[in-house]
Amino acid sequence: MSQHVHVRLRAGLAVSEDGELVEHSRCRCGETWVRTYRVDDTDPERE
Ligand SMILES: [Zn+2]
């Protein structure tokens, strides 16, 4: 079995309908990843 260290290249960023940041990454070998980040931009003290 051949293995190599994946290099995650950012392939794109998007914002879902729920307001989450969706990051697409991929390696040159073809492996892909999708990571979602919850963006908590709520500030209760903001007017
Ligand atoms: Zn790879």
mmCIF file of the protein (N, C-alpha, C, O) and its ligand, coordinates in Angstrom:
data_MODEL
# 
_entry.id   MODEL 
# 
loop_
_entity.id 
_entity.type 
_entity.pdbx_number_of_molecules 
1 polymer     1 
2 non-polymer 1 
# 
_entity_poly.entity_id                      1 
_entity_poly.type                           'polypeptide(L)' 
_entity_poly.nstd_linkage                   no 
_entity_poly.nstd_monomer                   no 
_entity_poly.pdbx_seq_one_letter_code       MSQHVHVRLRAGLAVSEDGELVEHSRCRCGETWVRTYRVDDTDPERE 
_entity_poly.pdbx_seq_one_letter_code_can   MSQHVHVRLRAGLAVSEDGELVEHSRCRCGETWVRTYRVDDTDPERE 
_entity_poly.pdbx_strand_id                 A 
# 
loop_
_entity_poly_seq.entity_id 
_entity_poly_seq.num 
_entity_poly_seq.mon_id 
_entity_poly_seq.hetero 
1 1  MET n 
1 2  SER n 
1 3  GLN n 
1 4  HIS n 
1 5  VAL n 
1 6  HIS n 
1 7  VAL n 
1 8  ARG n 
1 9  LEU n 
1 10 ARG n 
1 11 ALA n 
1 12 GLY n 
1 13 LEU n 
1 14 ALA n 
1 15 VAL n 
1 16 SER n 
1 17 GLU n 
1 18 ASP n 
1 19 GLY n 
1 20 GLU n 
1 21 LEU n 
1 22 VAL n 
1 23 GLU n 
1 24 HIS n 
1 25 SER n 
1 26 ARG n 
1 27 CYS n 
1 28 ARG n 
1 29 CYS n 
1 30 GLY n 
1 31 GLU n 
1 32 THR n 
1 33 TRP n 
1 34 VAL n 
1 35 ARG n 
1 36 THR n 
1 37 TYR n 
1 38 ARG n 
1 39 VAL n 
1 40 ASP n 
1 41 ASP n 
1 42 THR n 
1 43 ASP n 
1 44 PRO n 
1 45 GLU n 
1 46 ARG n 
1 47 GLU n 
# 
loop_
_struct_asym.id 
_struct_asym.entity_id 
A 1 
B 2 
# 
loop_
_chem_comp.id 
_chem_comp.type 
_chem_comp.mon_nstd_flag 
ALA 'L-peptide linking' y 
ARG 'L-peptide linking' y 
ASP 'L-peptide linking' y 
CYS 'L-peptide linking' y 
GLN 'L-peptide linking' y 
GLU 'L-peptide linking' y 
GLY 'peptide linking'   y 
HIS 'L-peptide linking' y 
LEU 'L-peptide linking' y 
MET 'L-peptide linking' y 
PRO 'L-peptide linking' y 
SER 'L-peptide linking' y 
THR 'L-peptide linking' y 
TRP 'L-peptide linking' y 
TYR 'L-peptide linking' y 
VAL 'L-peptide linking' y 
ZN  non-polymer         . 
# 
_pdbx_entity_nonpoly.entity_id   2 
_pdbx_entity_nonpoly.name        ? 
_pdbx_entity_nonpoly.comp_id     ZN 
# 
_pdbx_nonpoly_scheme.asym_id         B 
_pdbx_nonpoly_scheme.entity_id       2 
_pdbx_nonpoly_scheme.mon_id          ZN 
_pdbx_nonpoly_scheme.ndb_seq_num     1 
_pdbx_nonpoly_scheme.pdb_seq_num     101 
_pdbx_nonpoly_scheme.auth_seq_num    101 
_pdbx_nonpoly_scheme.pdb_mon_id      ZN 
_pdbx_nonpoly_scheme.auth_mon_id     ZN 
_pdbx_nonpoly_scheme.pdb_strand_id   A 
_pdbx_nonpoly_scheme.pdb_ins_code    . 
# 
loop_
_atom_site.group_PDB 
_atom_site.id 
_atom_site.type_symbol 
_atom_site.label_atom_id 
_atom_site.label_alt_id 
_atom_site.label_comp_id 
_atom_site.label_asym_id 
_atom_site.label_entity_id 
_atom_site.label_seq_id 
_atom_site.pdbx_PDB_ins_code 
_atom_site.Cartn_x 
_atom_site.Cartn_y 
_atom_site.Cartn_z 
_atom_site.occupancy 
_atom_site.B_iso_or_equiv 
_atom_site.pdbx_formal_charge 
_atom_site.auth_seq_id 
_atom_site.auth_comp_id 
_atom_site.auth_asym_id 
_atom_site.auth_atom_id 
_atom_site.pdbx_PDB_model_num 
ATOM   1   N  N  . MET A 1 1  ? 0.842   -1.194 0.000  1.00 0.00 ? 1   MET A N  1 
ATOM   2   C  CA . MET A 1 1  ? 0.000   0.000  0.000  1.00 0.00 ? 1   MET A CA 1 
ATOM   3   C  C  . MET A 1 1  ? 0.879   1.247  0.000  1.00 0.00 ? 1   MET A C  1 
ATOM   4   O  O  . MET A 1 1  ? 1.788   1.371  0.820  1.00 0.00 ? 1   MET A O  1 
ATOM   5   N  N  . SER A 1 2  ? 0.621   2.116  -0.870 1.00 0.00 ? 2   SER A N  1 
ATOM   6   C  CA . SER A 1 2  ? 1.385   3.359  -0.926 1.00 0.00 ? 2   SER A CA 1 
ATOM   7   C  C  . SER A 1 2  ? 0.629   4.462  -0.204 1.00 0.00 ? 2   SER A C  1 
ATOM   8   O  O  . SER A 1 2  ? -0.576  4.645  -0.374 1.00 0.00 ? 2   SER A O  1 
ATOM   9   N  N  . GLN A 1 3  ? 1.369   5.172  0.588  1.00 0.00 ? 3   GLN A N  1 
ATOM   10  C  CA . GLN A 1 3  ? 0.762   6.295  1.283  1.00 0.00 ? 3   GLN A CA 1 
ATOM   11  C  C  . GLN A 1 3  ? 1.620   7.516  1.064  1.00 0.00 ? 3   GLN A C  1 
ATOM   12  O  O  . GLN A 1 3  ? 2.828   7.416  0.846  1.00 0.00 ? 3   GLN A O  1 
ATOM   13  N  N  . HIS A 1 4  ? 1.000   8.644  1.123  1.00 0.00 ? 4   HIS A N  1 
ATOM   14  C  CA . HIS A 1 4  ? 1.751   9.884  1.048  1.00 0.00 ? 4   HIS A CA 1 
ATOM   15  C  C  . HIS A 1 4  ? 1.065   10.898 1.943  1.00 0.00 ? 4   HIS A C  1 
ATOM   16  O  O  . HIS A 1 4  ? -0.094  10.734 2.325  1.00 0.00 ? 4   HIS A O  1 
ATOM   17  N  N  . VAL A 1 5  ? 1.775   11.908 2.256  1.00 0.00 ? 5   VAL A N  1 
ATOM   18  C  CA . VAL A 1 5  ? 1.214   12.929 3.123  1.00 0.00 ? 5   VAL A CA 1 
ATOM   19  C  C  . VAL A 1 5  ? 0.366   13.869 2.281  1.00 0.00 ? 5   VAL A C  1 
ATOM   20  O  O  . VAL A 1 5  ? 0.862   14.541 1.377  1.00 0.00 ? 5   VAL A O  1 
ATOM   21  N  N  . HIS A 1 6  ? -0.917  13.902 2.596  1.00 0.00 ? 6   HIS A N  1 
ATOM   22  C  CA . HIS A 1 6  ? -1.811  14.758 1.830  1.00 0.00 ? 6   HIS A CA 1 
ATOM   23  C  C  . HIS A 1 6  ? -1.465  16.223 2.045  1.00 0.00 ? 6   HIS A C  1 
ATOM   24  O  O  . HIS A 1 6  ? -1.131  16.658 3.147  1.00 0.00 ? 6   HIS A O  1 
ATOM   25  N  N  . VAL A 1 7  ? -1.556  16.943 0.978  1.00 0.00 ? 7   VAL A N  1 
ATOM   26  C  CA . VAL A 1 7  ? -1.370  18.385 1.045  1.00 0.00 ? 7   VAL A CA 1 
ATOM   27  C  C  . VAL A 1 7  ? -2.714  19.032 0.759  1.00 0.00 ? 7   VAL A C  1 
ATOM   28  O  O  . VAL A 1 7  ? -3.218  18.995 -0.364 1.00 0.00 ? 7   VAL A O  1 
ATOM   29  N  N  . ARG A 1 8  ? -3.273  19.614 1.783  1.00 0.00 ? 8   ARG A N  1 
ATOM   30  C  CA . ARG A 1 8  ? -4.612  20.185 1.625  1.00 0.00 ? 8   ARG A CA 1 
ATOM   31  C  C  . ARG A 1 8  ? -4.528  21.572 1.017  1.00 0.00 ? 8   ARG A C  1 
ATOM   32  O  O  . ARG A 1 8  ? -4.136  22.540 1.670  1.00 0.00 ? 8   ARG A O  1 
ATOM   33  N  N  . LEU A 1 9  ? -4.899  21.639 -0.223 1.00 0.00 ? 9   LEU A N  1 
ATOM   34  C  CA . LEU A 1 9  ? -4.921  22.914 -0.915 1.00 0.00 ? 9   LEU A CA 1 
ATOM   35  C  C  . LEU A 1 9  ? -6.336  23.466 -0.864 1.00 0.00 ? 9   LEU A C  1 
ATOM   36  O  O  . LEU A 1 9  ? -7.304  22.775 -1.178 1.00 0.00 ? 9   LEU A O  1 
ATOM   37  N  N  . ARG A 1 10 ? -6.431  24.697 -0.470 1.00 0.00 ? 10  ARG A N  1 
ATOM   38  C  CA . ARG A 1 10 ? -7.762  25.296 -0.393 1.00 0.00 ? 10  ARG A CA 1 
ATOM   39  C  C  . ARG A 1 10 ? -8.341  25.425 -1.796 1.00 0.00 ? 10  ARG A C  1 
ATOM   40  O  O  . ARG A 1 10 ? -7.761  26.073 -2.668 1.00 0.00 ? 10  ARG A O  1 
ATOM   41  N  N  . ALA A 1 11 ? -9.467  24.811 -1.992 1.00 0.00 ? 11  ALA A N  1 
ATOM   42  C  CA . ALA A 1 11 ? -10.073 24.799 -3.318 1.00 0.00 ? 11  ALA A CA 1 
ATOM   43  C  C  . ALA A 1 11 ? -11.227 25.778 -3.419 1.00 0.00 ? 11  ALA A C  1 
ATOM   44  O  O  . ALA A 1 11 ? -11.668 26.112 -4.519 1.00 0.00 ? 11  ALA A O  1 
ATOM   45  N  N  . GLY A 1 12 ? -11.715 26.236 -2.287 1.00 0.00 ? 12  GLY A N  1 
ATOM   46  C  CA . GLY A 1 12 ? -12.826 27.169 -2.377 1.00 0.00 ? 12  GLY A CA 1 
ATOM   47  C  C  . GLY A 1 12 ? -13.458 27.422 -1.028 1.00 0.00 ? 12  GLY A C  1 
ATOM   48  O  O  . GLY A 1 12 ? -13.358 26.615 -0.104 1.00 0.00 ? 12  GLY A O  1 
ATOM   49  N  N  . LEU A 1 13 ? -14.096 28.538 -0.946 1.00 0.00 ? 13  LEU A N  1 
ATOM   50  C  CA . LEU A 1 13 ? -14.817 28.884 0.269  1.00 0.00 ? 13  LEU A CA 1 
ATOM   51  C  C  . LEU A 1 13 ? -16.227 29.293 -0.098 1.00 0.00 ? 13  LEU A C  1 
ATOM   52  O  O  . LEU A 1 13 ? -16.465 29.924 -1.128 1.00 0.00 ? 13  LEU A O  1 
ATOM   53  N  N  . ALA A 1 14 ? -17.148 28.926 0.756  1.00 0.00 ? 14  ALA A N  1 
ATOM   54  C  CA . ALA A 1 14 ? -18.531 29.296 0.505  1.00 0.00 ? 14  ALA A CA 1 
ATOM   55  C  C  . ALA A 1 14 ? -19.241 29.443 1.833  1.00 0.00 ? 14  ALA A C  1 
ATOM   56  O  O  . ALA A 1 14 ? -18.771 28.961 2.863  1.00 0.00 ? 14  ALA A O  1 
ATOM   57  N  N  . VAL A 1 15 ? -20.350 30.098 1.796  1.00 0.00 ? 15  VAL A N  1 
ATOM   58  C  CA . VAL A 1 15 ? -21.165 30.254 3.003  1.00 0.00 ? 15  VAL A CA 1 
ATOM   59  C  C  . VAL A 1 15 ? -22.491 29.555 2.758  1.00 0.00 ? 15  VAL A C  1 
ATOM   60  O  O  . VAL A 1 15 ? -23.191 29.832 1.785  1.00 0.00 ? 15  VAL A O  1 
ATOM   61  N  N  . SER A 1 16 ? -22.817 28.646 3.662  1.00 0.00 ? 16  SER A N  1 
ATOM   62  C  CA . SER A 1 16 ? -24.053 27.897 3.494  1.00 0.00 ? 16  SER A CA 1 
ATOM   63  C  C  . SER A 1 16 ? -25.248 28.766 3.847  1.00 0.00 ? 16  SER A C  1 
ATOM   64  O  O  . SER A 1 16 ? -25.113 29.886 4.341  1.00 0.00 ? 16  SER A O  1 
ATOM   65  N  N  . GLU A 1 17 ? -26.412 28.214 3.576  1.00 0.00 ? 17  GLU A N  1 
ATOM   66  C  CA . GLU A 1 17 ? -27.634 28.963 3.873  1.00 0.00 ? 17  GLU A CA 1 
ATOM   67  C  C  . GLU A 1 17 ? -27.802 29.170 5.369  1.00 0.00 ? 17  GLU A C  1 
ATOM   68  O  O  . GLU A 1 17 ? -28.497 30.085 5.810  1.00 0.00 ? 17  GLU A O  1 
ATOM   69  N  N  . ASP A 1 18 ? -27.154 28.304 6.144  1.00 0.00 ? 18  ASP A N  1 
ATOM   70  C  CA . ASP A 1 18 ? -27.251 28.421 7.599  1.00 0.00 ? 18  ASP A CA 1 
ATOM   71  C  C  . ASP A 1 18 ? -26.233 29.412 8.155  1.00 0.00 ? 18  ASP A C  1 
ATOM   72  O  O  . ASP A 1 18 ? -26.169 29.640 9.363  1.00 0.00 ? 18  ASP A O  1 
ATOM   73  N  N  . GLY A 1 19 ? -25.445 29.993 7.267  1.00 0.00 ? 19  GLY A N  1 
ATOM   74  C  CA . GLY A 1 19 ? -24.484 30.976 7.716  1.00 0.00 ? 19  GLY A CA 1 
ATOM   75  C  C  . GLY A 1 19 ? -23.159 30.373 8.145  1.00 0.00 ? 19  GLY A C  1 
ATOM   76  O  O  . GLY A 1 19 ? -22.343 31.051 8.769  1.00 0.00 ? 19  GLY A O  1 
ATOM   77  N  N  . GLU A 1 20 ? -22.935 29.108 7.817  1.00 0.00 ? 20  GLU A N  1 
ATOM   78  C  CA . GLU A 1 20 ? -21.680 28.468 8.171  1.00 0.00 ? 20  GLU A CA 1 
ATOM   79  C  C  . GLU A 1 20 ? -20.683 28.613 7.033  1.00 0.00 ? 20  GLU A C  1 
ATOM   80  O  O  . GLU A 1 20 ? -21.043 28.626 5.855  1.00 0.00 ? 20  GLU A O  1 
ATOM   81  N  N  . LEU A 1 21 ? -19.430 28.720 7.420  1.00 0.00 ? 21  LEU A N  1 
ATOM   82  C  CA . LEU A 1 21 ? -18.379 28.836 6.424  1.00 0.00 ? 21  LEU A CA 1 
ATOM   83  C  C  . LEU A 1 21 ? -17.978 27.443 5.975  1.00 0.00 ? 21  LEU A C  1 
ATOM   84  O  O  . LEU A 1 21 ? -17.593 26.612 6.798  1.00 0.00 ? 21  LEU A O  1 
ATOM   85  N  N  . VAL A 1 22 ? -18.063 27.186 4.706  1.00 0.00 ? 22  VAL A N  1 
ATOM   86  C  CA . VAL A 1 22 ? -17.747 25.874 4.161  1.00 0.00 ? 22  VAL A CA 1 
ATOM   87  C  C  . VAL A 1 22 ? -16.452 25.975 3.367  1.00 0.00 ? 22  VAL A C  1 
ATOM   88  O  O  . VAL A 1 22 ? -16.362 26.708 2.382  1.00 0.00 ? 22  VAL A O  1 
ATOM   89  N  N  . GLU A 1 23 ? -15.456 25.226 3.814  1.00 0.00 ? 23  GLU A N  1 
ATOM   90  C  CA . GLU A 1 23 ? -14.156 25.257 3.159  1.00 0.00 ? 23  GLU A CA 1 
ATOM   91  C  C  . GLU A 1 23 ? -13.924 23.954 2.410  1.00 0.00 ? 23  GLU A C  1 
ATOM   92  O  O  . GLU A 1 23 ? -14.003 22.867 2.984  1.00 0.00 ? 23  GLU A O  1 
ATOM   93  N  N  . HIS A 1 24 ? -13.640 24.079 1.137  1.00 0.00 ? 24  HIS A N  1 
ATOM   94  C  CA . HIS A 1 24 ? -13.329 22.911 0.329  1.00 0.00 ? 24  HIS A CA 1 
ATOM   95  C  C  . HIS A 1 24 ? -11.823 22.840 0.122  1.00 0.00 ? 24  HIS A C  1 
ATOM   96  O  O  . HIS A 1 24 ? -11.187 23.823 -0.258 1.00 0.00 ? 24  HIS A O  1 
ATOM   97  N  N  . SER A 1 25 ? -11.265 21.666 0.377  1.00 0.00 ? 25  SER A N  1 
ATOM   98  C  CA . SER A 1 25 ? -9.836  21.465 0.186  1.00 0.00 ? 25  SER A CA 1 
ATOM   99  C  C  . SER A 1 25 ? -9.627  20.195 -0.618 1.00 0.00 ? 25  SER A C  1 
ATOM   100 O  O  . SER A 1 25 ? -10.474 19.302 -0.637 1.00 0.00 ? 25  SER A O  1 
ATOM   101 N  N  . ARG A 1 26 ? -8.477  20.134 -1.284 1.00 0.00 ? 26  ARG A N  1 
ATOM   102 C  CA . ARG A 1 26 ? -8.169  18.911 -2.020 1.00 0.00 ? 26  ARG A CA 1 
ATOM   103 C  C  . ARG A 1 26 ? -6.676  18.758 -2.190 1.00 0.00 ? 26  ARG A C  1 
ATOM   104 O  O  . ARG A 1 26 ? -5.911  19.722 -2.199 1.00 0.00 ? 26  ARG A O  1 
ATOM   105 N  N  . CYS A 1 27 ? -6.302  17.511 -2.323 1.00 0.00 ? 27  CYS A N  1 
ATOM   106 C  CA . CYS A 1 27 ? -4.911  17.186 -2.554 1.00 0.00 ? 27  CYS A CA 1 
ATOM   107 C  C  . CYS A 1 27 ? -4.748  16.868 -4.033 1.00 0.00 ? 27  CYS A C  1 
ATOM   108 O  O  . CYS A 1 27 ? -5.711  16.552 -4.732 1.00 0.00 ? 27  CYS A O  1 
ATOM   109 N  N  . ARG A 1 28 ? -3.510  16.959 -4.486 1.00 0.00 ? 28  ARG A N  1 
ATOM   110 C  CA . ARG A 1 28 ? -3.265  16.687 -5.921 1.00 0.00 ? 28  ARG A CA 1 
ATOM   111 C  C  . ARG A 1 28 ? -3.492  15.221 -6.267 1.00 0.00 ? 28  ARG A C  1 
ATOM   112 O  O  . ARG A 1 28 ? -3.579  14.866 -7.443 1.00 0.00 ? 28  ARG A O  1 
ATOM   113 N  N  . CYS A 1 29 ? -3.586  14.374 -5.253 1.00 0.00 ? 29  CYS A N  1 
ATOM   114 C  CA . CYS A 1 29 ? -3.835  12.956 -5.507 1.00 0.00 ? 29  CYS A CA 1 
ATOM   115 C  C  . CYS A 1 29 ? -5.310  12.701 -5.772 1.00 0.00 ? 29  CYS A C  1 
ATOM   116 O  O  . CYS A 1 29 ? -5.693  11.623 -6.227 1.00 0.00 ? 29  CYS A O  1 
ATOM   117 N  N  . GLY A 1 30 ? -6.137  13.705 -5.482 1.00 0.00 ? 30  GLY A N  1 
ATOM   118 C  CA . GLY A 1 30 ? -7.555  13.547 -5.757 1.00 0.00 ? 30  GLY A CA 1 
ATOM   119 C  C  . GLY A 1 30 ? -8.409  13.532 -4.511 1.00 0.00 ? 30  GLY A C  1 
ATOM   120 O  O  . GLY A 1 30 ? -9.630  13.665 -4.592 1.00 0.00 ? 30  GLY A O  1 
ATOM   121 N  N  . GLU A 1 31 ? -7.776  13.369 -3.344 1.00 0.00 ? 31  GLU A N  1 
ATOM   122 C  CA . GLU A 1 31 ? -8.532  13.372 -2.097 1.00 0.00 ? 31  GLU A CA 1 
ATOM   123 C  C  . GLU A 1 31 ? -9.128  14.753 -1.863 1.00 0.00 ? 31  GLU A C  1 
ATOM   124 O  O  . GLU A 1 31 ? -8.501  15.776 -2.139 1.00 0.00 ? 31  GLU A O  1 
ATOM   125 N  N  . THR A 1 32 ? -10.332 14.757 -1.356 1.00 0.00 ? 32  THR A N  1 
ATOM   126 C  CA . THR A 1 32 ? -10.978 16.033 -1.098 1.00 0.00 ? 32  THR A CA 1 
ATOM   127 C  C  . THR A 1 32 ? -11.512 16.056 0.328  1.00 0.00 ? 32  THR A C  1 
ATOM   128 O  O  . THR A 1 32 ? -11.789 15.017 0.926  1.00 0.00 ? 32  THR A O  1 
ATOM   129 N  N  . TRP A 1 33 ? -11.646 17.251 0.846  1.00 0.00 ? 33  TRP A N  1 
ATOM   130 C  CA . TRP A 1 33 ? -12.197 17.424 2.194  1.00 0.00 ? 33  TRP A CA 1 
ATOM   131 C  C  . TRP A 1 33 ? -13.171 18.584 2.171  1.00 0.00 ? 33  TRP A C  1 
ATOM   132 O  O  . TRP A 1 33 ? -13.045 19.518 1.380  1.00 0.00 ? 33  TRP A O  1 
ATOM   133 N  N  . VAL A 1 34 ? -14.126 18.498 3.044  1.00 0.00 ? 34  VAL A N  1 
ATOM   134 C  CA . VAL A 1 34 ? -15.031 19.621 3.248  1.00 0.00 ? 34  VAL A CA 1 
ATOM   135 C  C  . VAL A 1 34 ? -15.099 19.887 4.741  1.00 0.00 ? 34  VAL A C  1 
ATOM   136 O  O  . VAL A 1 34 ? -15.425 18.998 5.527  1.00 0.00 ? 34  VAL A O  1 
ATOM   137 N  N  . ARG A 1 35 ? -14.794 21.098 5.118  1.00 0.00 ? 35  ARG A N  1 
ATOM   138 C  CA . ARG A 1 35 ? -14.881 21.458 6.533  1.00 0.00 ? 35  ARG A CA 1 
ATOM   139 C  C  . ARG A 1 35 ? -15.825 22.631 6.674  1.00 0.00 ? 35  ARG A C  1 
ATOM   140 O  O  . ARG A 1 35 ? -15.834 23.560 5.866  1.00 0.00 ? 35  ARG A O  1 
ATOM   141 N  N  . THR A 1 36 ? -16.613 22.559 7.719  1.00 0.00 ? 36  THR A N  1 
ATOM   142 C  CA . THR A 1 36 ? -17.544 23.649 7.966  1.00 0.00 ? 36  THR A CA 1 
ATOM   143 C  C  . THR A 1 36 ? -17.180 24.335 9.269  1.00 0.00 ? 36  THR A C  1 
ATOM   144 O  O  . THR A 1 36 ? -16.830 23.681 10.252 1.00 0.00 ? 36  THR A O  1 
ATOM   145 N  N  . TYR A 1 37 ? -17.262 25.622 9.270  1.00 0.00 ? 37  TYR A N  1 
ATOM   146 C  CA . TYR A 1 37 ? -16.979 26.397 10.466 1.00 0.00 ? 37  TYR A CA 1 
ATOM   147 C  C  . TYR A 1 37 ? -18.221 27.188 10.832 1.00 0.00 ? 37  TYR A C  1 
ATOM   148 O  O  . TYR A 1 37 ? -18.839 27.847 9.996  1.00 0.00 ? 37  TYR A O  1 
ATOM   149 N  N  . ARG A 1 38 ? -18.559 27.101 12.081 1.00 0.00 ? 38  ARG A N  1 
ATOM   150 C  CA . ARG A 1 38 ? -19.691 27.908 12.528 1.00 0.00 ? 38  ARG A CA 1 
ATOM   151 C  C  . ARG A 1 38 ? -19.194 29.314 12.835 1.00 0.00 ? 38  ARG A C  1 
ATOM   152 O  O  . ARG A 1 38 ? -18.287 29.513 13.644 1.00 0.00 ? 38  ARG A O  1 
ATOM   153 N  N  . VAL A 1 39 ? -19.791 30.250 12.190 1.00 0.00 ? 39  VAL A N  1 
ATOM   154 C  CA . VAL A 1 39 ? -19.398 31.631 12.384 1.00 0.00 ? 39  VAL A CA 1 
ATOM   155 C  C  . VAL A 1 39 ? -20.340 32.258 13.400 1.00 0.00 ? 39  VAL A C  1 
ATOM   156 O  O  . VAL A 1 39 ? -21.499 32.559 13.113 1.00 0.00 ? 39  VAL A O  1 
ATOM   157 N  N  . ASP A 1 40 ? -19.802 32.442 14.590 1.00 0.00 ? 40  ASP A N  1 
ATOM   158 C  CA . ASP A 1 40 ? -20.603 33.071 15.647 1.00 0.00 ? 40  ASP A CA 1 
ATOM   159 C  C  . ASP A 1 40 ? -20.319 34.559 15.649 1.00 0.00 ? 40  ASP A C  1 
ATOM   160 O  O  . ASP A 1 40 ? -19.382 35.041 16.286 1.00 0.00 ? 40  ASP A O  1 
ATOM   161 N  N  . ASP A 1 41 ? -21.120 35.235 14.952 1.00 0.00 ? 41  ASP A N  1 
ATOM   162 C  CA . ASP A 1 41 ? -20.912 36.678 14.809 1.00 0.00 ? 41  ASP A CA 1 
ATOM   163 C  C  . ASP A 1 41 ? -21.937 37.440 15.615 1.00 0.00 ? 41  ASP A C  1 
ATOM   164 O  O  . ASP A 1 41 ? -22.179 38.627 15.397 1.00 0.00 ? 41  ASP A O  1 
ATOM   165 N  N  . THR A 1 42 ? -22.530 36.728 16.550 1.00 0.00 ? 42  THR A N  1 
ATOM   166 C  CA . THR A 1 42 ? -23.567 37.379 17.336 1.00 0.00 ? 42  THR A CA 1 
ATOM   167 C  C  . THR A 1 42 ? -22.955 38.089 18.526 1.00 0.00 ? 42  THR A C  1 
ATOM   168 O  O  . THR A 1 42 ? -22.226 37.487 19.314 1.00 0.00 ? 42  THR A O  1 
ATOM   169 N  N  . ASP A 1 43 ? -23.239 39.308 18.647 1.00 0.00 ? 43  ASP A N  1 
ATOM   170 C  CA . ASP A 1 43 ? -22.740 40.099 19.750 1.00 0.00 ? 43  ASP A CA 1 
ATOM   171 C  C  . ASP A 1 43 ? -23.937 40.671 20.496 1.00 0.00 ? 43  ASP A C  1 
ATOM   172 O  O  . ASP A 1 43 ? -24.578 41.608 20.019 1.00 0.00 ? 43  ASP A O  1 
ATOM   173 N  N  . PRO A 1 44 ? -24.243 40.110 21.670 1.00 0.00 ? 44  PRO A N  1 
ATOM   174 C  CA . PRO A 1 44 ? -25.468 40.530 22.379 1.00 0.00 ? 44  PRO A CA 1 
ATOM   175 C  C  . PRO A 1 44 ? -25.442 41.993 22.779 1.00 0.00 ? 44  PRO A C  1 
ATOM   176 O  O  . PRO A 1 44 ? -26.483 42.609 23.005 1.00 0.00 ? 44  PRO A O  1 
ATOM   177 N  N  . GLU A 1 45 ? -24.255 42.533 22.861 1.00 0.00 ? 45  GLU A N  1 
ATOM   178 C  CA . GLU A 1 45 ? -24.174 43.918 23.292 1.00 0.00 ? 45  GLU A CA 1 
ATOM   179 C  C  . GLU A 1 45 ? -24.202 44.892 22.110 1.00 0.00 ? 45  GLU A C  1 
ATOM   180 O  O  . GLU A 1 45 ? -24.201 46.113 22.261 1.00 0.00 ? 45  GLU A O  1 
ATOM   181 N  N  . ARG A 1 46 ? -24.227 44.280 20.938 1.00 0.00 ? 46  ARG A N  1 
ATOM   182 C  CA . ARG A 1 46 ? -24.294 45.146 19.761 1.00 0.00 ? 46  ARG A CA 1 
ATOM   183 C  C  . ARG A 1 46 ? -25.693 45.723 19.638 1.00 0.00 ? 46  ARG A C  1 
ATOM   184 O  O  . ARG A 1 46 ? -26.678 45.049 19.938 1.00 0.00 ? 46  ARG A O  1 
ATOM   185 N  N  . GLU A 1 47 ? -25.773 46.883 19.228 1.00 0.00 ? 47  GLU A N  1 
ATOM   186 C  CA . GLU A 1 47 ? -27.061 47.564 19.151 1.00 0.00 ? 47  GLU A CA 1 
ATOM   187 C  C  . GLU A 1 47 ? -27.941 46.937 18.087 1.00 0.00 ? 47  GLU A C  1 
ATOM   188 O  O  . GLU A 1 47 ? -29.069 47.381 17.878 1.00 0.00 ? 47  GLU A O  1 
HETATM 189 ZN ZN . ZN  B 2 .  ? -2.980  13.200 -1.234 1.00 0.00 2 101 ZN  A ZN 1 
# 
